[in-house]
Amino acid sequence: MNVRKIITFTEDIHTEGGRPVDPPARTAVVLAVIENPWAGQDFVADLLPGIDEVAPKLGELLAPRVVEALGAPVEAYGKAAIVGLDGEIEHGSALIHTLKFGDHFRRAAEATTLLPAVEKRAAAGTVFDIPLKHITDATVRSHHQTIEARVPDGPRADEIVIGLAAAAQGRPQARLAPLSTER
Amino acid sequence: MSGASCDIRKVVTVVDEVLLELGRPVATPVRRVAVAAVIRNPWAGRGFVADLQPEVESVAPELAQILTGRLIETLGGVDRIEAFGKAAVVGLDGEIEHGGALIHTPFFGNVLRELTEGTSIIVFSDDRLPAGEPLTVPLWHKTAAATRSHYQTVQIRIPDAPRHDELVVVAAAASGPRPNARIGDRRTDPAVRLADLEKLESAR
């Protein structure tokens, strides 16, 4: 696995809607820009060897970093794969839609639910939104949120940006009725 | 109406680490960090304010301490900071002068310099922009500004800031030089005047 760069974002929201958020609402994203393992190979029918080689290493690299960057217990999480213009979206999906990748984050966050994801093919500098849901109950409405991310010079045409996102809480002023009240 | 202290809506940190260039491991892996605070513009809604000094004195030092503290924490200690820079983005209803007021006086710069144990003048960028526009923040060496290997930049972008009545104030630092710095320095440069260039041209 060839990692060109790693970008880490954190955000602490101190006020929302003009009211204080105490403690500040914290989120973190870690993005790795990697060489597309299938770059220059035309259509590859069997992606499994590449998945087996790269996905676990990506999980090992990113999961501890995003948990450390958050610096607090993870309550909501999500993932991203942004494929450079010469690749297939399937290449990005291959690397993130496998337990070999996601279970690293699940273990690090003590999580059980599916990781919501964004996958797309785009030019370097594209803006993308990573969806997050609660780590043990994906119906917890207060924790539905997104984090916007961007790598100015990635992905190149033969690269993929792989990301993990975490939040230490739900939305800063969450006040929607829970799902159960509408059933 | 002068701000009692800075009114922070959010604090954003970006860390950029380059491991490979053109497929090869870089000579010096470097961490570049920018920390940005989104604050309400202390002069918002007041028309032209002639004397900016009261808010400079009440807002800038606290901001500098918060931002520099984050920088040092993120890089893992003052001795990990080799280069620094600063920036301000003014929301659309403000004056560029408002951004300058918060970063170009000793009430900000001296605090940033002292906390990072620097001596150089601090390089900067500023602009007036809508929310979500990126700004490139320049950095140079904290004690020897002309050290060419340390000329570099880091980009910061906050999706929802600055609002029209806000300011984004940034402190930035790098743990080392550019990852593959190899363009010499003042000590190694040949003399280059227009006449020298003409000689080079005619020798070709």
Contacts between the chains, C-beta under 8 A, distances in Angstrom:
chain1	res1	chain2	res2	distance
A	2	B	20	6.2
A	2	B	23	6.9
A	3	B	19	5.4
A	3	B	20	6.9
A	4	B	18	7.1
A	4	B	19	6.3
A	4	B	20	4.5
A	4	B	21	7.8
A	5	B	16	6.7
A	5	B	17	6.1
A	5	B	18	4.7
A	5	B	19	6.1
A	5	B	20	7.5
A	6	B	15	7.9
A	6	B	17	4.7
A	6	B	19	7.0
A	7	B	14	6.7
A	7	B	15	6.8
A	7	B	16	5.4
A	7	B	17	7.5
A	8	B	13	7.6
A	8	B	14	7.1
A	8	B	15	4.1
A	8	B	17	8.0
A	9	B	12	6.9
A	9	B	13	6.9
A	9	B	14	5.3
A	9	B	15	7.9
A	10	B	12	7.1
A	10	B	13	4.5
A	11	B	10	5.9
A	11	B	11	7.3
A	11	B	12	5.0
A	11	B	13	7.8
A	12	B	10	6.2
A	12	B	11	4.6
A	12	B	12	7.9
A	13	B	9	7.2
A	13	B	10	4.8
A	14	B	8	4.9
A	14	B	9	6.0
A	14	B	10	6.0
A	14	B	11	7.1
A	15	B	7	7.9
A	15	B	8	7.6
A	15	B	9	4.9
A	15	B	10	7.8
A	16	B	9	7.9
A	24	B	10	7.9
A	24	B	11	7.6
A	35	B	23	7.7
A	127	B	132	7.9
A	127	B	159	7.5
A	148	B	159	4.2
A	150	B	134	8.0
A	150	B	157	6.2
A	152	B	134	6.7
A	152	B	155	5.1
